Amino acid sequence: MSKVKLADFLNKHKRDLFWLLPVFLFSFIMVASSWHVPMWMDEWTFYKLSLNLPSYSSSSDWLFKDRPSTINPMDTWNDKTDLPLDRNASLHWVYDNKVYGHGPLAPMLCWPIVKTLDKMADKGWIAHIEAQPGYPVVPSNITDIDMQKLNLTMNAETITKILRFIPIILFIISMWLIYKIIYSKVGSSAFVFSIPVTTGIQLLSGVYLFYWDIWMMFFFVLTLYLMERKSKWAYLAACCMVNTKLFVGLVFLLPLIVKNWKMVFTGLALIPFYLVIAYVNGDIWYPLIHYGTGAGMNLHNYVYHLYDLKGYGLLILSLGIPFFLVMTIPIFWRIKKYPEYVVLFIVANLYAWGSGLGMTHLSSLVYVGALIFPLVFSEFNLYPKFYKVFSFFNFNKGISKG
């Protein structure tokens, strides 16, 4: 890009870039945070599936034999509750698969980078993930204070640090698309899209994980963006979303169907993968029974027994959920105008809170807040109140009421 073209681009999009600055700031925070978190077990599974393509089977040996440190954090779970958990049986049930449950599209998109990094490790330019420590072994007599010190010494593996730039870049692109979607609806009021990101910054710890969810939410936002522009490519993007996480992609299709009923046909894109799983396992109902109700559900449900009521209250506060609810619930009073966003609110919250409090699941609320709050801000004419509160920051400069 020539200097003239770059200058023209910056001049044309300077307003957009200005309001995206908080997103870039939080992305740098995510980069810094992610470097202190070794690759987690589900990330490791995603990595192994990407690396082993075209094979798409999985094995619990990846955890028990190849990378046992990734399941070390689970060792203390039974100490926190009277509810017993057969960890090993649960992990075998979830990870021993002839065909892994989530779609291969996201691993396929990551395969070139994963394979390149693996080749670089083979040549000794960087370390293989297996050659780096990952999670430390936690002694049985460790105290909470010692555990805090131990956590401070953790570092992500070299390959993990590199791969996590993928979800962070996808997040930045998604936020850009969300801003453009909302700007077309409410004008300059779209600038408040970054406020839910700010108040829910703890939720972003699920955004940097190298996993399926970031791809699913990216394709959701991309589909919505293309639908706003009446582009036929929206159907392809929706097909991609459906083929990220088995059944979950279908659930996130519901808001798009409310917006355009023809989107229901994109759900058919899941059929080939479903039939492959059913054929390989010799049972047409296997995907529904194993993945829809069985595999992983005992692990997910067990998480709800790790905290008492006070613990959950503190968790909800730390995640910024009260701010999220205040900023998004009023959309229900505009259900006739924005029915798809009401359905999105319901779907995302059911997914976030009904599936084991996984941070990748909870991080979907960041996208929901960024999409819904500007609509609430505009519909309820919150600009004057916002101006009074923040006038000392001179936010009124260059901002006109949307």
WOTA-V814617 format. One record per backbone hydrogen bond with DSSP energy under -1.0 kcal/mol. NH is the residue of the N-H (numbers start at 1). CO is the residue of the C=O. E is the energy in kcal/mol with one decimal. If there is no record, write none. Layout:
# WOTA-V814617
nh:NH co:CO e:E
nh:NH co:CO e:E
This chain:
# WOTA-V814617
nh:6 co:2 e:-2.6
nh:7 co:3 e:-2.4
nh:8 co:4 e:-2.4
nh:9 co:5 e:-2.5
nh:10 co:6 e:-2.6
nh:11 co:7 e:-2.3
nh:12 co:8 e:-2.3
nh:13 co:9 e:-2.2
nh:17 co:13 e:-2.9
nh:18 co:14 e:-2.0
nh:19 co:15 e:-2.0
nh:20 co:16 e:-1.0
nh:21 co:18 e:-1.1
nh:24 co:20 e:-2.1
nh:25 co:21 e:-2.5
nh:26 co:22 e:-2.8
nh:27 co:23 e:-2.0
nh:28 co:24 e:-1.9
nh:29 co:25 e:-1.8
nh:30 co:26 e:-2.4
nh:31 co:27 e:-2.2
nh:32 co:28 e:-2.3
nh:33 co:29 e:-2.6
nh:34 co:30 e:-2.9
nh:35 co:31 e:-1.2
nh:36 co:33 e:-1.7
nh:37 co:34 e:-1.6
nh:44 co:40 e:-2.7
nh:45 co:41 e:-1.9
nh:46 co:42 e:-2.3
nh:47 co:43 e:-2.8
nh:48 co:44 e:-2.7
nh:49 co:45 e:-2.5
nh:50 co:46 e:-2.2
nh:51 co:47 e:-2.5
nh:52 co:48 e:-2.2
nh:55 co:52 e:-1.8
nh:58 co:97 e:-2.3
nh:62 co:59 e:-1.5
nh:63 co:60 e:-1.3
nh:64 co:60 e:-2.6
nh:65 co:61 e:-2.1
nh:66 co:61 e:-2.4
nh:70 co:67 e:-1.7
nh:71 co:68 e:-1.4
nh:72 co:69 e:-1.0
nh:74 co:71 e:-1.2
nh:75 co:72 e:-2.4
nh:77 co:74 e:-1.5
nh:80 co:77 e:-1.8
nh:87 co:85 e:-1.7
nh:90 co:86 e:-2.3
nh:91 co:87 e:-2.6
nh:92 co:88 e:-2.4
nh:93 co:89 e:-2.2
nh:94 co:90 e:-2.0
nh:95 co:91 e:-2.8
nh:96 co:92 e:-1.9
nh:97 co:58 e:-1.6
nh:97 co:95 e:-1.2
nh:100 co:56 e:-2.5
nh:103 co:244 e:-1.3
nh:108 co:104 e:-2.4
nh:109 co:105 e:-2.2
nh:110 co:106 e:-1.7
nh:111 co:107 e:-1.4
nh:114 co:110 e:-2.6
nh:115 co:111 e:-3.2
nh:116 co:112 e:-1.9
nh:117 co:113 e:-2.5
nh:118 co:114 e:-2.1
nh:119 co:115 e:-2.2
nh:120 co:116 e:-2.3
nh:121 co:117 e:-2.0
nh:122 co:118 e:-2.1
nh:123 co:119 e:-1.7
nh:124 co:121 e:-1.2
nh:125 co:120 e:-2.2
nh:131 co:128 e:-1.0
nh:132 co:129 e:-1.7
nh:142 co:139 e:-1.3
nh:147 co:143 e:-2.3
nh:148 co:144 e:-2.0
nh:149 co:145 e:-1.9
nh:150 co:146 e:-2.4
nh:151 co:147 e:-2.4
nh:152 co:148 e:-1.5
nh:154 co:151 e:-1.1
nh:156 co:35 e:-2.3
nh:161 co:157 e:-2.6
nh:162 co:158 e:-1.7
nh:163 co:159 e:-2.8
nh:164 co:160 e:-2.0
nh:165 co:162 e:-1.5
nh:166 co:163 e:-1.7
nh:168 co:164 e:-1.4
nh:169 co:165 e:-2.5
nh:170 co:166 e:-2.4
nh:171 co:167 e:-2.2
nh:172 co:168 e:-2.1
nh:173 co:169 e:-2.4
nh:174 co:170 e:-2.4
nh:175 co:171 e:-2.5
nh:176 co:172 e:-2.1
nh:177 co:173 e:-2.4
nh:178 co:174 e:-2.5
nh:179 co:175 e:-2.3
nh:180 co:176 e:-2.0
nh:181 co:177 e:-2.6
nh:182 co:178 e:-2.6
nh:183 co:179 e:-2.5
nh:184 co:180 e:-1.5
nh:185 co:182 e:-1.1
nh:186 co:182 e:-2.8
nh:187 co:183 e:-1.8
nh:189 co:186 e:-1.4
nh:190 co:187 e:-2.0
nh:191 co:188 e:-1.6
nh:192 co:189 e:-1.6
nh:193 co:190 e:-2.1
nh:195 co:192 e:-1.7
nh:198 co:194 e:-1.9
nh:199 co:195 e:-2.7
nh:200 co:196 e:-1.3
nh:201 co:198 e:-1.3
nh:203 co:200 e:-1.6
nh:204 co:201 e:-1.0
nh:205 co:202 e:-1.4
nh:206 co:203 e:-1.9
nh:207 co:204 e:-1.1
nh:208 co:204 e:-1.1
nh:211 co:209 e:-1.6
nh:216 co:212 e:-2.2
nh:217 co:213 e:-2.7
nh:218 co:214 e:-1.7
nh:219 co:215 e:-2.6
nh:220 co:216 e:-2.0
nh:221 co:217 e:-2.5
nh:222 co:218 e:-2.7
nh:223 co:219 e:-2.4
nh:224 co:220 e:-2.3
nh:225 co:221 e:-2.6
nh:226 co:222 e:-2.5
nh:227 co:223 e:-2.4
nh:228 co:224 e:-2.0
nh:230 co:227 e:-1.7
nh:231 co:226 e:-2.8
nh:234 co:231 e:-1.4
nh:235 co:232 e:-1.5
nh:237 co:233 e:-2.3
nh:238 co:234 e:-2.2
nh:239 co:235 e:-1.9
nh:240 co:236 e:-2.0
nh:241 co:237 e:-2.1
nh:242 co:238 e:-2.4
nh:243 co:239 e:-1.3
nh:244 co:241 e:-1.7
nh:248 co:246 e:-1.4
nh:249 co:245 e:-2.5
nh:251 co:247 e:-1.7
nh:252 co:248 e:-2.1
nh:254 co:251 e:-1.3
nh:257 co:253 e:-2.0
nh:258 co:254 e:-2.1
nh:259 co:255 e:-1.4
nh:260 co:256 e:-2.3
nh:263 co:260 e:-2.3
nh:264 co:261 e:-1.9
nh:265 co:262 e:-1.7
nh:266 co:263 e:-1.4
nh:267 co:264 e:-1.0
nh:268 co:265 e:-1.3
nh:269 co:266 e:-1.7
nh:270 co:267 e:-1.6
nh:271 co:268 e:-1.4
nh:274 co:270 e:-2.3
nh:275 co:271 e:-2.8
nh:276 co:272 e:-1.9
nh:277 co:273 e:-2.1
nh:278 co:274 e:-2.4
nh:279 co:275 e:-2.8
nh:280 co:276 e:-2.6
nh:281 co:277 e:-1.8
nh:283 co:278 e:-1.9
nh:286 co:283 e:-1.4
nh:289 co:285 e:-2.6
nh:290 co:286 e:-3.1
nh:291 co:287 e:-1.4
nh:292 co:287 e:-1.2
nh:294 co:289 e:-1.2
nh:295 co:290 e:-4.4
nh:297 co:294 e:-1.8
nh:300 co:296 e:-2.9
nh:301 co:297 e:-3.1
nh:302 co:298 e:-1.7
nh:303 co:299 e:-1.2
nh:305 co:302 e:-2.1
nh:306 co:303 e:-1.8
nh:312 co:308 e:-2.3
nh:313 co:309 e:-2.1
nh:314 co:310 e:-2.4
nh:315 co:311 e:-2.1
nh:316 co:312 e:-2.7
nh:317 co:313 e:-2.1
nh:318 co:314 e:-2.7
nh:319 co:315 e:-1.7
nh:320 co:317 e:-1.4
nh:321 co:316 e:-2.0
nh:324 co:320 e:-2.0
nh:325 co:321 e:-2.8
nh:326 co:322 e:-2.2
nh:327 co:323 e:-2.1
nh:328 co:324 e:-1.3
nh:329 co:325 e:-2.6
nh:331 co:328 e:-2.0
nh:332 co:329 e:-2.4
nh:333 co:330 e:-1.7
nh:334 co:331 e:-1.8
nh:335 co:332 e:-1.1
nh:338 co:334 e:-2.9
nh:342 co:338 e:-1.4
nh:343 co:339 e:-2.2
nh:344 co:340 e:-1.9
nh:345 co:341 e:-2.1
nh:346 co:342 e:-2.0
nh:347 co:343 e:-2.9
nh:348 co:344 e:-2.8
nh:349 co:345 e:-1.9
nh:350 co:346 e:-2.3
nh:351 co:347 e:-2.3
nh:352 co:348 e:-2.6
nh:353 co:349 e:-2.6
nh:354 co:350 e:-1.6
nh:362 co:358 e:-2.8
nh:363 co:359 e:-1.9
nh:364 co:361 e:-1.4
nh:365 co:362 e:-2.0
nh:366 co:363 e:-1.4
nh:368 co:364 e:-1.7
nh:369 co:365 e:-2.7
nh:370 co:366 e:-2.1
nh:371 co:367 e:-1.7
nh:372 co:368 e:-2.6
nh:373 co:369 e:-2.4
nh:376 co:372 e:-2.1
nh:377 co:373 e:-3.3
nh:378 co:374 e:-2.0
nh:379 co:375 e:-3.0
nh:380 co:376 e:-2.3
nh:381 co:378 e:-1.2
nh:382 co:377 e:-2.6
nh:386 co:382 e:-2.7
nh:387 co:383 e:-3.0
nh:388 co:384 e:-2.0
nh:389 co:385 e:-1.9
nh:390 co:386 e:-2.3
nh:393 co:390 e:-2.1
nh:394 co:391 e:-2.1
nh:397 co:394 e:-1.4
nh:399 co:396 e:-1.5
